[in-house]
Amino acid sequence: MSSSTRAVAEAFSAHRSAEAYPALADDVRWDLVGQDTLVGRQSVVDACEGTPAALAGGTATVERCVVAGNGDVVAVDTVTRCADADGSAGRVSSCDVHEFTGGRLTTIRSYTVEV
């Protein structure tokens, strides 16, 4: 499962979340450090699906995506440029630590800062 856990982690962190949905455990926990903690598959999916709506017709472009690890723990370091429909833009740097049990994504811990 190591290559598939790596692919799931990369997809989730690189804003291709729907590719990761099949691997989410029913009781997945997403800890957005300093912000919120989401518990349960549907809560995580709802948050991910809300991101495009928040951009209001804008874009999210991944400028950097470095994946480290295989198997049960995979970390992903990203820098993403976000622009909304009126041209306002910003960059976000994040590091997500993904934990898997039996190939299912059980925990995501995200450290995020605007840069």
Chimera marker file (.cmm) of the C-alpha trace (Angstrom):
<marker_set name="trace">
<marker id="1" x="0.000" y="0.000" z="0.000" r="1" g="1" b="0" radius="0.5"/>
<marker id="2" x="2.933" y="2.382" z="0.367" r="1" g="1" b="0" radius="0.5"/>
<marker id="3" x="2.751" y="3.832" z="-3.148" r="1" g="1" b="0" radius="0.5"/>
<marker id="4" x="-1.005" y="4.335" z="-2.911" r="1" g="1" b="0" radius="0.5"/>
<marker id="5" x="-0.801" y="6.052" z="0.496" r="1" g="1" b="0" radius="0.5"/>
<marker id="6" x="1.787" y="8.395" z="-0.977" r="1" g="1" b="0" radius="0.5"/>
<marker id="7" x="-0.496" y="9.145" z="-3.945" r="1" g="1" b="0" radius="0.5"/>
<marker id="8" x="-3.488" y="9.730" z="-1.652" r="1" g="1" b="0" radius="0.5"/>
<marker id="9" x="-1.506" y="12.132" z="0.552" r="1" g="1" b="0" radius="0.5"/>
<marker id="10" x="-0.192" y="14.065" z="-2.445" r="1" g="1" b="0" radius="0.5"/>
<marker id="11" x="-3.642" y="14.348" z="-4.023" r="1" g="1" b="0" radius="0.5"/>
<marker id="12" x="-5.218" y="15.572" z="-0.784" r="1" g="1" b="0" radius="0.5"/>
<marker id="13" x="-2.542" y="18.192" z="-0.127" r="1" g="1" b="0" radius="0.5"/>
<marker id="14" x="-2.303" y="19.381" z="-3.745" r="1" g="1" b="0" radius="0.5"/>
<marker id="15" x="-5.998" y="20.373" z="-3.861" r="1" g="1" b="0" radius="0.5"/>
<marker id="16" x="-7.082" y="17.258" z="-5.751" r="1" g="1" b="0" radius="0.5"/>
<marker id="17" x="-8.986" y="16.107" z="-2.690" r="1" g="1" b="0" radius="0.5"/>
<marker id="18" x="-11.657" y="14.128" z="-4.524" r="1" g="1" b="0" radius="0.5"/>
<marker id="19" x="-8.957" y="11.645" z="-5.573" r="1" g="1" b="0" radius="0.5"/>
<marker id="20" x="-8.341" y="10.963" z="-1.866" r="1" g="1" b="0" radius="0.5"/>
<marker id="21" x="-11.984" y="10.553" z="-0.783" r="1" g="1" b="0" radius="0.5"/>
<marker id="22" x="-12.129" y="6.780" z="-1.371" r="1" g="1" b="0" radius="0.5"/>
<marker id="23" x="-9.229" y="6.307" z="1.090" r="1" g="1" b="0" radius="0.5"/>
<marker id="24" x="-10.741" y="8.387" z="3.914" r="1" g="1" b="0" radius="0.5"/>
<marker id="25" x="-11.587" y="6.381" z="7.015" r="1" g="1" b="0" radius="0.5"/>
<marker id="26" x="-15.147" y="6.897" z="8.272" r="1" g="1" b="0" radius="0.5"/>
<marker id="27" x="-13.745" y="8.426" z="11.483" r="1" g="1" b="0" radius="0.5"/>
<marker id="28" x="-10.923" y="10.420" z="9.844" r="1" g="1" b="0" radius="0.5"/>
<marker id="29" x="-9.661" y="13.350" z="11.917" r="1" g="1" b="0" radius="0.5"/>
<marker id="30" x="-8.303" y="16.531" z="10.279" r="1" g="1" b="0" radius="0.5"/>
<marker id="31" x="-6.496" y="18.776" z="12.737" r="1" g="1" b="0" radius="0.5"/>
<marker id="32" x="-6.092" y="22.259" z="11.252" r="1" g="1" b="0" radius="0.5"/>
<marker id="33" x="-3.530" y="23.420" z="13.803" r="1" g="1" b="0" radius="0.5"/>
<marker id="34" x="-4.553" y="26.673" z="15.480" r="1" g="1" b="0" radius="0.5"/>
<marker id="35" x="-7.901" y="26.738" z="13.685" r="1" g="1" b="0" radius="0.5"/>
<marker id="36" x="-10.244" y="23.768" z="13.943" r="1" g="1" b="0" radius="0.5"/>
<marker id="37" x="-10.510" y="19.996" z="14.106" r="1" g="1" b="0" radius="0.5"/>
<marker id="38" x="-12.837" y="18.130" z="11.768" r="1" g="1" b="0" radius="0.5"/>
<marker id="39" x="-13.957" y="14.612" z="12.637" r="1" g="1" b="0" radius="0.5"/>
<marker id="40" x="-15.643" y="12.211" z="10.243" r="1" g="1" b="0" radius="0.5"/>
<marker id="41" x="-15.449" y="11.537" z="6.546" r="1" g="1" b="0" radius="0.5"/>
<marker id="42" x="-18.354" y="13.803" z="5.604" r="1" g="1" b="0" radius="0.5"/>
<marker id="43" x="-16.957" y="16.752" z="7.597" r="1" g="1" b="0" radius="0.5"/>
<marker id="44" x="-13.643" y="16.473" z="5.749" r="1" g="1" b="0" radius="0.5"/>
<marker id="45" x="-15.328" y="16.112" z="2.349" r="1" g="1" b="0" radius="0.5"/>
<marker id="46" x="-17.581" y="19.117" z="3.055" r="1" g="1" b="0" radius="0.5"/>
<marker id="47" x="-14.566" y="21.267" z="3.984" r="1" g="1" b="0" radius="0.5"/>
<marker id="48" x="-12.713" y="20.225" z="0.838" r="1" g="1" b="0" radius="0.5"/>
<marker id="49" x="-15.729" y="20.840" z="-1.384" r="1" g="1" b="0" radius="0.5"/>
<marker id="50" x="-16.129" y="24.302" z="0.173" r="1" g="1" b="0" radius="0.5"/>
<marker id="51" x="-12.681" y="25.427" z="-1.000" r="1" g="1" b="0" radius="0.5"/>
<marker id="52" x="-13.615" y="26.034" z="-4.678" r="1" g="1" b="0" radius="0.5"/>
<marker id="53" x="-16.702" y="27.959" z="-3.569" r="1" g="1" b="0" radius="0.5"/>
<marker id="54" x="-14.561" y="30.127" z="-1.286" r="1" g="1" b="0" radius="0.5"/>
<marker id="55" x="-12.390" y="31.052" z="-4.262" r="1" g="1" b="0" radius="0.5"/>
<marker id="56" x="-15.535" y="32.367" z="-6.009" r="1" g="1" b="0" radius="0.5"/>
<marker id="57" x="-14.440" y="31.596" z="-9.536" r="1" g="1" b="0" radius="0.5"/>
<marker id="58" x="-10.764" y="32.072" z="-8.799" r="1" g="1" b="0" radius="0.5"/>
<marker id="59" x="-7.899" y="29.632" z="-8.964" r="1" g="1" b="0" radius="0.5"/>
<marker id="60" x="-5.534" y="27.689" z="-6.741" r="1" g="1" b="0" radius="0.5"/>
<marker id="61" x="-2.170" y="26.902" z="-8.321" r="1" g="1" b="0" radius="0.5"/>
<marker id="62" x="0.237" y="24.587" z="-6.529" r="1" g="1" b="0" radius="0.5"/>
<marker id="63" x="3.718" y="26.090" z="-6.936" r="1" g="1" b="0" radius="0.5"/>
<marker id="64" x="5.565" y="23.550" z="-4.792" r="1" g="1" b="0" radius="0.5"/>
<marker id="65" x="4.689" y="20.017" z="-3.735" r="1" g="1" b="0" radius="0.5"/>
<marker id="66" x="7.267" y="17.859" z="-1.965" r="1" g="1" b="0" radius="0.5"/>
<marker id="67" x="6.205" y="14.448" z="-0.675" r="1" g="1" b="0" radius="0.5"/>
<marker id="68" x="8.208" y="12.563" z="1.956" r="1" g="1" b="0" radius="0.5"/>
<marker id="69" x="7.568" y="9.098" z="3.301" r="1" g="1" b="0" radius="0.5"/>
<marker id="70" x="5.753" y="5.939" z="2.368" r="1" g="1" b="0" radius="0.5"/>
<marker id="71" x="3.496" y="3.502" z="4.115" r="1" g="1" b="0" radius="0.5"/>
<marker id="72" x="1.649" y="4.574" z="7.236" r="1" g="1" b="0" radius="0.5"/>
<marker id="73" x="3.030" y="8.140" z="7.498" r="1" g="1" b="0" radius="0.5"/>
<marker id="74" x="3.425" y="10.565" z="4.590" r="1" g="1" b="0" radius="0.5"/>
<marker id="75" x="4.216" y="14.298" z="4.827" r="1" g="1" b="0" radius="0.5"/>
<marker id="76" x="3.510" y="16.817" z="2.078" r="1" g="1" b="0" radius="0.5"/>
<marker id="77" x="4.979" y="20.341" z="1.913" r="1" g="1" b="0" radius="0.5"/>
<marker id="78" x="3.122" y="22.685" z="-0.434" r="1" g="1" b="0" radius="0.5"/>
<marker id="79" x="3.038" y="26.311" z="-1.497" r="1" g="1" b="0" radius="0.5"/>
<marker id="80" x="-0.170" y="27.336" z="-3.242" r="1" g="1" b="0" radius="0.5"/>
<marker id="81" x="-1.021" y="30.594" z="-4.978" r="1" g="1" b="0" radius="0.5"/>
<marker id="82" x="-4.701" y="31.490" z="-4.653" r="1" g="1" b="0" radius="0.5"/>
<marker id="83" x="-6.423" y="34.153" z="-6.726" r="1" g="1" b="0" radius="0.5"/>
<marker id="84" x="-10.061" y="35.134" z="-6.588" r="1" g="1" b="0" radius="0.5"/>
<marker id="85" x="-12.196" y="36.319" z="-9.490" r="1" g="1" b="0" radius="0.5"/>
<marker id="86" x="-11.379" y="40.002" z="-8.928" r="1" g="1" b="0" radius="0.5"/>
<marker id="87" x="-7.630" y="39.353" z="-9.178" r="1" g="1" b="0" radius="0.5"/>
<marker id="88" x="-6.744" y="39.493" z="-5.487" r="1" g="1" b="0" radius="0.5"/>
<marker id="89" x="-4.049" y="36.926" z="-4.821" r="1" g="1" b="0" radius="0.5"/>
<marker id="90" x="-2.122" y="35.403" z="-1.959" r="1" g="1" b="0" radius="0.5"/>
<marker id="91" x="0.154" y="32.480" z="-1.219" r="1" g="1" b="0" radius="0.5"/>
<marker id="92" x="-0.240" y="29.803" z="1.418" r="1" g="1" b="0" radius="0.5"/>
<marker id="93" x="2.471" y="27.466" z="2.649" r="1" g="1" b="0" radius="0.5"/>
<marker id="94" x="1.411" y="24.269" z="4.361" r="1" g="1" b="0" radius="0.5"/>
<marker id="95" x="2.754" y="21.021" z="5.679" r="1" g="1" b="0" radius="0.5"/>
<marker id="96" x="0.338" y="18.133" z="6.055" r="1" g="1" b="0" radius="0.5"/>
<marker id="97" x="1.183" y="14.965" z="7.950" r="1" g="1" b="0" radius="0.5"/>
<marker id="98" x="-1.015" y="12.063" z="6.819" r="1" g="1" b="0" radius="0.5"/>
<marker id="99" x="-1.400" y="8.910" z="8.926" r="1" g="1" b="0" radius="0.5"/>
<marker id="100" x="-2.792" y="5.683" z="7.505" r="1" g="1" b="0" radius="0.5"/>
<marker id="101" x="-4.033" y="2.467" z="9.091" r="1" g="1" b="0" radius="0.5"/>
<marker id="102" x="-4.590" y="-0.490" z="6.799" r="1" g="1" b="0" radius="0.5"/>
<marker id="103" x="-4.340" y="1.811" z="3.785" r="1" g="1" b="0" radius="0.5"/>
<marker id="104" x="-7.106" y="4.112" z="5.080" r="1" g="1" b="0" radius="0.5"/>
<marker id="105" x="-6.373" y="7.776" z="5.813" r="1" g="1" b="0" radius="0.5"/>
<marker id="106" x="-7.140" y="8.161" z="9.528" r="1" g="1" b="0" radius="0.5"/>
<marker id="107" x="-5.457" y="11.424" z="10.549" r="1" g="1" b="0" radius="0.5"/>
<marker id="108" x="-4.367" y="14.610" z="8.798" r="1" g="1" b="0" radius="0.5"/>
<marker id="109" x="-2.486" y="17.292" z="10.723" r="1" g="1" b="0" radius="0.5"/>
<marker id="110" x="-2.133" y="20.551" z="8.779" r="1" g="1" b="0" radius="0.5"/>
<marker id="111" x="0.173" y="23.447" z="9.580" r="1" g="1" b="0" radius="0.5"/>
<marker id="112" x="-0.717" y="26.412" z="7.373" r="1" g="1" b="0" radius="0.5"/>
<marker id="113" x="0.534" y="29.997" z="7.107" r="1" g="1" b="0" radius="0.5"/>
<marker id="114" x="0.019" y="32.816" z="4.613" r="1" g="1" b="0" radius="0.5"/>
<marker id="115" x="3.290" y="33.874" z="2.982" r="1" g="1" b="0" radius="0.5"/>
<link id1="1" id2="2" r="1" g="1" b="0" radius="0.2"/>
<link id1="2" id2="3" r="1" g="1" b="0" radius="0.2"/>
<link id1="3" id2="4" r="1" g="1" b="0" radius="0.2"/>
<link id1="4" id2="5" r="1" g="1" b="0" radius="0.2"/>
<link id1="5" id2="6" r="1" g="1" b="0" radius="0.2"/>
<link id1="6" id2="7" r="1" g="1" b="0" radius="0.2"/>
<link id1="7" id2="8" r="1" g="1" b="0" radius="0.2"/>
<link id1="8" id2="9" r="1" g="1" b="0" radius="0.2"/>
<link id1="9" id2="10" r="1" g="1" b="0" radius="0.2"/>
<link id1="10" id2="11" r="1" g="1" b="0" radius="0.2"/>
<link id1="11" id2="12" r="1" g="1" b="0" radius="0.2"/>
<link id1="12" id2="13" r="1" g="1" b="0" radius="0.2"/>
<link id1="13" id2="14" r="1" g="1" b="0" radius="0.2"/>
<link id1="14" id2="15" r="1" g="1" b="0" radius="0.2"/>
<link id1="15" id2="16" r="1" g="1" b="0" radius="0.2"/>
<link id1="16" id2="17" r="1" g="1" b="0" radius="0.2"/>
<link id1="17" id2="18" r="1" g="1" b="0" radius="0.2"/>
<link id1="18" id2="19" r="1" g="1" b="0" radius="0.2"/>
<link id1="19" id2="20" r="1" g="1" b="0" radius="0.2"/>
<link id1="20" id2="21" r="1" g="1" b="0" radius="0.2"/>
<link id1="21" id2="22" r="1" g="1" b="0" radius="0.2"/>
<link id1="22" id2="23" r="1" g="1" b="0" radius="0.2"/>
<link id1="23" id2="24" r="1" g="1" b="0" radius="0.2"/>
<link id1="24" id2="25" r="1" g="1" b="0" radius="0.2"/>
<link id1="25" id2="26" r="1" g="1" b="0" radius="0.2"/>
<link id1="26" id2="27" r="1" g="1" b="0" radius="0.2"/>
<link id1="27" id2="28" r="1" g="1" b="0" radius="0.2"/>
<link id1="28" id2="29" r="1" g="1" b="0" radius="0.2"/>
<link id1="29" id2="30" r="1" g="1" b="0" radius="0.2"/>
<link id1="30" id2="31" r="1" g="1" b="0" radius="0.2"/>
<link id1="31" id2="32" r="1" g="1" b="0" radius="0.2"/>
<link id1="32" id2="33" r="1" g="1" b="0" radius="0.2"/>
<link id1="33" id2="34" r="1" g="1" b="0" radius="0.2"/>
<link id1="34" id2="35" r="1" g="1" b="0" radius="0.2"/>
<link id1="35" id2="36" r="1" g="1" b="0" radius="0.2"/>
<link id1="36" id2="37" r="1" g="1" b="0" radius="0.2"/>
<link id1="37" id2="38" r="1" g="1" b="0" radius="0.2"/>
<link id1="38" id2="39" r="1" g="1" b="0" radius="0.2"/>
<link id1="39" id2="40" r="1" g="1" b="0" radius="0.2"/>
<link id1="40" id2="41" r="1" g="1" b="0" radius="0.2"/>
<link id1="41" id2="42" r="1" g="1" b="0" radius="0.2"/>
<link id1="42" id2="43" r="1" g="1" b="0" radius="0.2"/>
<link id1="43" id2="44" r="1" g="1" b="0" radius="0.2"/>
<link id1="44" id2="45" r="1" g="1" b="0" radius="0.2"/>
<link id1="45" id2="46" r="1" g="1" b="0" radius="0.2"/>
<link id1="46" id2="47" r="1" g="1" b="0" radius="0.2"/>
<link id1="47" id2="48" r="1" g="1" b="0" radius="0.2"/>
<link id1="48" id2="49" r="1" g="1" b="0" radius="0.2"/>
<link id1="49" id2="50" r="1" g="1" b="0" radius="0.2"/>
<link id1="50" id2="51" r="1" g="1" b="0" radius="0.2"/>
<link id1="51" id2="52" r="1" g="1" b="0" radius="0.2"/>
<link id1="52" id2="53" r="1" g="1" b="0" radius="0.2"/>
<link id1="53" id2="54" r="1" g="1" b="0" radius="0.2"/>
<link id1="54" id2="55" r="1" g="1" b="0" radius="0.2"/>
<link id1="55" id2="56" r="1" g="1" b="0" radius="0.2"/>
<link id1="56" id2="57" r="1" g="1" b="0" radius="0.2"/>
<link id1="57" id2="58" r="1" g="1" b="0" radius="0.2"/>
<link id1="58" id2="59" r="1" g="1" b="0" radius="0.2"/>
<link id1="59" id2="60" r="1" g="1" b="0" radius="0.2"/>
<link id1="60" id2="61" r="1" g="1" b="0" radius="0.2"/>
<link id1="61" id2="62" r="1" g="1" b="0" radius="0.2"/>
<link id1="62" id2="63" r="1" g="1" b="0" radius="0.2"/>
<link id1="63" id2="64" r="1" g="1" b="0" radius="0.2"/>
<link id1="64" id2="65" r="1" g="1" b="0" radius="0.2"/>
<link id1="65" id2="66" r="1" g="1" b="0" radius="0.2"/>
<link id1="66" id2="67" r="1" g="1" b="0" radius="0.2"/>
<link id1="67" id2="68" r="1" g="1" b="0" radius="0.2"/>
<link id1="68" id2="69" r="1" g="1" b="0" radius="0.2"/>
<link id1="69" id2="70" r="1" g="1" b="0" radius="0.2"/>
<link id1="70" id2="71" r="1" g="1" b="0" radius="0.2"/>
<link id1="71" id2="72" r="1" g="1" b="0" radius="0.2"/>
<link id1="72" id2="73" r="1" g="1" b="0" radius="0.2"/>
<link id1="73" id2="74" r="1" g="1" b="0" radius="0.2"/>
<link id1="74" id2="75" r="1" g="1" b="0" radius="0.2"/>
<link id1="75" id2="76" r="1" g="1" b="0" radius="0.2"/>
<link id1="76" id2="77" r="1" g="1" b="0" radius="0.2"/>
<link id1="77" id2="78" r="1" g="1" b="0" radius="0.2"/>
<link id1="78" id2="79" r="1" g="1" b="0" radius="0.2"/>
<link id1="79" id2="80" r="1" g="1" b="0" radius="0.2"/>
<link id1="80" id2="81" r="1" g="1" b="0" radius="0.2"/>
<link id1="81" id2="82" r="1" g="1" b="0" radius="0.2"/>
<link id1="82" id2="83" r="1" g="1" b="0" radius="0.2"/>
<link id1="83" id2="84" r="1" g="1" b="0" radius="0.2"/>
<link id1="84" id2="85" r="1" g="1" b="0" radius="0.2"/>
<link id1="85" id2="86" r="1" g="1" b="0" radius="0.2"/>
<link id1="86" id2="87" r="1" g="1" b="0" radius="0.2"/>
<link id1="87" id2="88" r="1" g="1" b="0" radius="0.2"/>
<link id1="88" id2="89" r="1" g="1" b="0" radius="0.2"/>
<link id1="89" id2="90" r="1" g="1" b="0" radius="0.2"/>
<link id1="90" id2="91" r="1" g="1" b="0" radius="0.2"/>
<link id1="91" id2="92" r="1" g="1" b="0" radius="0.2"/>
<link id1="92" id2="93" r="1" g="1" b="0" radius="0.2"/>
<link id1="93" id2="94" r="1" g="1" b="0" radius="0.2"/>
<link id1="94" id2="95" r="1" g="1" b="0" radius="0.2"/>
<link id1="95" id2="96" r="1" g="1" b="0" radius="0.2"/>
<link id1="96" id2="97" r="1" g="1" b="0" radius="0.2"/>
<link id1="97" id2="98" r="1" g="1" b="0" radius="0.2"/>
<link id1="98" id2="99" r="1" g="1" b="0" radius="0.2"/>
<link id1="99" id2="100" r="1" g="1" b="0" radius="0.2"/>
<link id1="100" id2="101" r="1" g="1" b="0" radius="0.2"/>
<link id1="101" id2="102" r="1" g="1" b="0" radius="0.2"/>
<link id1="102" id2="103" r="1" g="1" b="0" radius="0.2"/>
<link id1="103" id2="104" r="1" g="1" b="0" radius="0.2"/>
<link id1="104" id2="105" r="1" g="1" b="0" radius="0.2"/>
<link id1="105" id2="106" r="1" g="1" b="0" radius="0.2"/>
<link id1="106" id2="107" r="1" g="1" b="0" radius="0.2"/>
<link id1="107" id2="108" r="1" g="1" b="0" radius="0.2"/>
<link id1="108" id2="109" r="1" g="1" b="0" radius="0.2"/>
<link id1="109" id2="110" r="1" g="1" b="0" radius="0.2"/>
<link id1="110" id2="111" r="1" g="1" b="0" radius="0.2"/>
<link id1="111" id2="112" r="1" g="1" b="0" radius="0.2"/>
<link id1="112" id2="113" r="1" g="1" b="0" radius="0.2"/>
<link id1="113" id2="114" r="1" g="1" b="0" radius="0.2"/>
<link id1="114" id2="115" r="1" g="1" b="0" radius="0.2"/>
</marker_set>
